[in-house]
Amino acid sequence: MPHVKYRSPSIAPAYTGRLSTDPIPSLRLPDEAMEPTAAYRFIHDELMLDGSSRLNLATFVTTWMDPEAEKLMSETFDKNMIDKDEYPATAAIESRCVAMVADLFHAENLRDDDASTAVGVSTIGSSEAVMLGGLALKWRWKARVGDTWKTRTPNLVMGANVQVVWEKFCRYFEVEPRYLPMAEGRYVITPEQVLDAVDEDTIGVVGILGTTYTGELEPIAEICAALDTLQADKGLDIPVHVDAASGGFVVPFLHTDLKWDFRLPRVASINVSGHKYGLTYPGIGFVVWRNADCLPEELVFRVNYLGGDMPTFTLNFSRPGNQVVGQYYNFLRLGRAGYTHVMQCLSATARWLSDQLEDCQHFEVISDGSAIPVVAFRLKGDLGYTEFDVSAALRSYGWQVPAYTMPDGAENVSVLRVVVREGFSADLARSLWADLNAVLGHLDAIQPEGHFTQEHFAH
């Protein structure tokens, strides 16, 4: 291609300068610098090939925030959350957020005039929070069994429906995972399963408030009651950690009378994702403990090379402060009344979609969005196509609706799931329903006897 020399950048056409004439390496640093606008355009155009995050109904992660929140977050990208001495206002905001979460979950010994009475920390999503909660359980078990821990194998009891981060925790920190199987028609664990699995080396039991697979709430109060009876009978004192990543910012506003949190004395710690129904862009999460006794002091580090003696209990170190700022904006902007209103609206949209699916001859609804705004459903009988075919066909309309198999014990069950989030309006739900009907009509018409075949594409 002949080289074209432009006399003035101001008249260079947008796509006939360097952007289109010189190949740009993708696996090594370019030899030359680039104009900011050209670099922006190059990356912006490539990102257009991504799916729309707003139409991604697979994710629990927030994809829309107020413009004012976005402005605040853009103004604080450069604040390092770990530098609490240099950024005292950001540090204070983090402490307030932790205190608000602890208060929402009814933690003990909280004082309105002292945020430091809340025992917890903000994290990079619930994955880090889970690791920290699990570590506290393991260290408390070590203290409980004394020096004999060196010759014993700790175990953690949880459902096969847990998020993969719990598997990571067990592998990384040498804990035996004891997975409780599901069954067709039952996609949460039961107190009876828990009692059969625990022993003197169990560091804790994980209960899920809003499972990833179906959005259902596990019977945490019943599990705690069963463990209370076990302690009374056999002396085994086994704590419970609640994985409230998905439901922690929903249940307190939709199901106010449901006891699942620190109102149950056996619950020692809770994790929650701010970037899910906390309504904040990723990544932000929290882990909070009932009181200081539940967080072993040995896990807290203190550093002074950042300008002050700062206690820290995180797996990450440097991270931007803007996620905490975004979460604080939501807490102030919405308050309890605002969160209640948002969750009621999302629940209403989920229930509307569930009602349409219930009335449809094609589907069986597994979870109707009444627990948290998540609708899980499967095809009825053998229609000649599968949930994976439906998911693939919806992509042609722009929708990303995941199809997947259920965990161990119910692995023969395939499911479709829609996560209703802020930004997924009732109008979009109606559009999804119309497109889903079009997909079903298409699948019914072209391949009633089986899945797509090469012969179909050949005609």
N, C-alpha and C positions, 0 to 999 in steps of 0.2 A: 504494500500500500504506500503511495507517495506521501512524503511528509508535507504537511500543510502548516505554514507559519502564520499565526494570527498577530496582527499588529497591536491589538488592544484586547485585553481580557474582557473588557466591558461589552464587546460585540461578538465574543466567541459563542457560537450556538451551544445549547445545553448538552447535547449528546454527540457532538462531532468534534470534541476536543480530545484530550488524553483519555477520557473515560471510554471511548469507543475505538480508538486507534492503537493504543498500547495495551497488551495483555497485562493484567495485574496478578502477580503471584498470590496464591492462597495458602501455600505451605511454607513460605519463607518471607522474611522482611523485604519489601520492595527496595530497589536500589536508590530511588529518588523520593523526595517528599511529594506531597499531594496538596492541592488547594483544599481548604476546609469544605467548601461547597461540593467539590467533586467527591471527596471521601464520604461526605454525608449521603450524597445521591447514590453512590455505588452501594453502600450498605443498606440504605433505605429501600432501594429497588430489590435487592436480594431478599430482604425481610418480607416483601410482599408475597413471597411464595409460601410463607407460613399460613396456617389456618387463622381464622378470626378468633381471638381469645374470647370475645363475647358470645360466640356461638359454640364454644367448647363446653359442652354440658358434661364432659367427663371430669372436669376439675372442680375441686372444692375451693380453689384459690380465688381470691377476689380479683376481678377484672375491671372494676369501675369504682372510682372514688370522686368525691366532690372536686371541682377545679381548685377550690381554695386549699384543699388538702394536698393536691398535686403541687401547688405552688410552694407550700410550706416544705414539702419533702424535697423539692428541687433546690430549695435554699439551704438545705442541711445535709446534702450529699457528702460534704467535705468534713463533717464532724465525726471524729472517731469516738465511738461509744465507750471505748475502754479508757480514754483520757478524761477521767472524771474531774481531776483537779483543774485541767485547762478549760473544760466545758462544764462548769458547775450547773448551769441552767438545764442542759441536756440531761445531766446525771440526776438532777432533782425531778425532772419529768419522768425519767425511767422509774425512780422510786415511787412516784405517785401512781404510775400505771400498775406496778406490782401490787401496791397497796389496794388499788381499786379492784384488781382481779381477786386478791385474797379476801377482800370484803364481800365480793359477789359470791364467793364460794364458802362463806361463813367460817373463815379461819379464826383461830383463837388469839386472844391477847392483843387485839388491834386497838390502837389509840388514834382518835381523829386528828390529834395534833402532832403525830410522829409517824411518818411513813416508814421509818426503819423498823417498826415493830412487826411489819409484814415480812415473813420469811419466804423469799423467793427471788427470782431473777428473770429478766427478759432474755430471750434466746433467738437463734436463727431458726424460727419455726418450731414445730413440735418434735422434730427429729432430735435436735440437740436437747430439748426439754426431757424427752423420754430417756435419753442416755443419763442425764443428771438424776432423774428420779430413780432409775434403776440402780445407779451407783450408790445412792443413799440407802436403798433397800439392802444392797449387798453389804455395805459397811455396818449397818445396824445388825445384820445377821452375824457378821464376824464378831461384833462385840457381845452378842447374845451367847454364842457357843464358845467363846474364849479361844485359847491357842489351838484347840482341836480343829479349827477351820482349815489348817494347813493340810490335813489328811482327809478332808471331806469335800464333797462336790455340791455346791449350792445349786438350787433349781428355782425356776420361776414358772408359775402355773398361769396359763392363759389360753384363750381360744385359738383354734386354727385360723380364725378370721382376723387376727391382729394385723396391723400394718407391718410391712417388712422391716421397719426400723427396730422392732422388738427382736427379730431374728438377728439383726446386726449387733444389737446390744449383747445378746447372749454369746454370740461368737467372739466379739471383740473382748469381752470382759469375763470370759470363761465361766459362764453360767449355763447349766443344763436347761434347755427349754422343754417344758412339758405342755404340749399342745393338746387341747381338748377338742375332739372332732365335732363337726356339725352333723346334721342329718337332713334329709329332704323334708322341707316344711319347717325346719328349726335351724336358724342361722345365727343363734347366740348360744352362749354357754349356760349351764344350769348349776344351781348350788350343789346338787348331787354329784355332778362331775367334778366340781372343785374339791369336795370332801374326799372323793376317791383318789385324788391326785396329790394332795399335800402331805408333807411329812415334816420331821424336825429340821430338815435341810432346805425347806422352802423359804426363800427370802421374801416372797410376797405373791399376791394374786393380782392380776391385771383385769380390771373390768372396763368395758368400752362404752362410752356415752356417745353413741352414734357411729355404728360400724361403717367402715369404708365400703363394704360390699352392698349393704342394703339401707344404711342409715338407721337401723334399729337400735334401741337402747337395751343394754344388757341389764339383768335384774340385780343391780348393785346392792340395794338394801337387803334383798333376800340372801345374797352371797355373804354379806357382812353378818347377817343373823345366824347363818349356818356356821360361820367361823367363830362367832361368839359362843355358840353351843359347844363347838369342838374344844375351845379353850376351857370352858367350864368342866367338860368331861375329861379331857386328857392333858390340859395344861399347855397346849400349843398356842402360842400367841403370834398369829400370822397377819401382817399388815396388808392393806389393800391399796393399790395405786389405781387411780382412775385416769384412763386415757380419754380425755374430753376434747381431743383435737378438733373434732367436728361438731360436737354438741355443747361444748362449754359456754359458748356465747348464744346458744339458742334456748336450751332447756330452762335456764333461770328466768327467761322472759315468756316462754310459752307454757311451761309446766311448773309454775311457782311452788306448788305443794309437793312435788316429787322430791323425796330425800335421796340424794346420791352423793352429796359432797361432804364437807367436814361436819355437817350435822350428824353424820354417822361416825361414832367414835373410832371405828376401825380404819377409816380412810386416813392414810398418812400423807399422801401427796397427790397432786392433780397437775396434769399438763393440758395446755389449751393452745390452739393456733389463732393468733390474731389475724393472720392472713387468710383465714377461712371465714367463718361467720363473725369474726371480729371486725370484718369489713375493711381491712387494711391490705395494701399491696404487699407482696412477699418481699423479704421473709422476716416475719416476726412471730414469736411465740412466747409462752410463759410457763414456768413451773413454779408451783407454790406448795409449801408444806404447812401442815396443821399448826406447828409451833417450832421453836428452835430445837426442841428435843428430837424432832424427826429428821433433822439435817446434821449429821455428824460433823463436828468441828474440824476433823482431820481433812475433810474435803475442801475446805475453804483456804485459799492461798492469799497471801498479802504481798503486794509489791510496792516499792517506794520510788522506783526510778522514773515514774511518770510525773512526779511532782508532789506526791502525797502518799501516805500509807493507805493503800486501797485494798480492801478485801475483794476477792473475785472467786466465783465458782462457775466457770464456764469451760466448755471444750474449745470454743473459738476464742480468739483474742481480739485483734482489730476487726472492727465492723462499723459500717456507717450508722450514724445516729438517726437518720431520717425515718427509718421504719418506726422507731419508738415515737418520734414526733408525729407521724401519721396516725399511730394508734391513739395517742393522747388527744389529737384533734377529734377523732371519732368519739372518744369518751366524753369530751366536753360538748361537742356539737349535738350528740344524740341523747346522752343521759339514759336513764332507765326507761323513760317514756318513749324516746326515739327508738331505742333498740327493740322495745316491745312492739311498736308500730311496724318497724321494718320486718321483724320476724313473723308477725301476724300476716302481713301482706305476702311474704314469701310462702308461708304455709298455705294461704288461701289459693295462691297460684298452683302450688304443688297438688293440693287437694282437687282443684278443678281438672288438672291434667289426669290425675288418678281416676276421677269419676268417668272421664271420657274413655280411658283404657278399660275400666270395669265394664262399661256398656258395649265395648267392642268385642266382637266374636273371636278376635284373634288372640287376645292376651289374658293372662292371669296376673293380677297385681300381687306382688310379694310385700312391698311396703308402700303405704299410700301417702307419705309425706306428712303424716300427723305427728310423728315423733320429732324429726327434724325435716326440713324441706327437701327431701330426697325421695324419689319415686323409683322403685325397682320393679321390673316386670319381666315376664317370660312368655313365649308363645305357647298356645294351647295345643296339645297333641302334635301330630305329625302333619304339617302343612306342606311338606315338600321343600321347605327352606328353613334356615336357622336364624337365630338372633344375630349371628355374624353377617349373614346376608342382609338383614335389615339395617344393621349398622353401616355396612359398606355402601348400601344404596342411599342412605341419608347423607353421606358425605357429598354426593353429587349435588345436593341442595345447599351445601355449606355447613350442615350440622355435624358436630362431632359427638355422637352418642355411643359410649363404649359398650361392647359386648364382651363378656368374660365368663369363665366357669367359676363356680363356687368353691370354697376351700375343702380340705380333706373331710370326708364323710358325706359330702354332697357334691362331689366333683363332677357328677353326671348332669348336674343342673346348670344350664346356661342362662344368663340374665342380661337384660339391658337396663341401664341406669341413667336417670336424668337428675342432675344436681341443680336445684333452683337457687340462684344467687341474686344478690342485688345487681340490677342491670339486666336481668332476664325478666322482662315485663310480662304482664298478662297478654299483651298484644303479640309478643314474640312467642308465647306459649301457644296461642291460637295458630300462629304461622307454622310452628313445629307440628301441631296436630294435623293441619291441612297437608303438610308435606309428608308426614308419616302415612296418612291415608293414601296419598298418591303412590308412595313406595309399596304399600301393601297391595294396592290394585295392580301395580305393575308386576310384582312378584307372583301374585295369584294368576295373572293372565299368561305370562310367558313361560313359566316353569312350574306348573302345578304338580308334576310328578317327581321333581328332584331339584338339585342345585343347578346353577349355571354350568353349561357344558361348552366344549369347544364347538360343537355343532351349532349351538345357539348363536355364538359370535360369528360363525361363518355365513349366516344367512342375512 
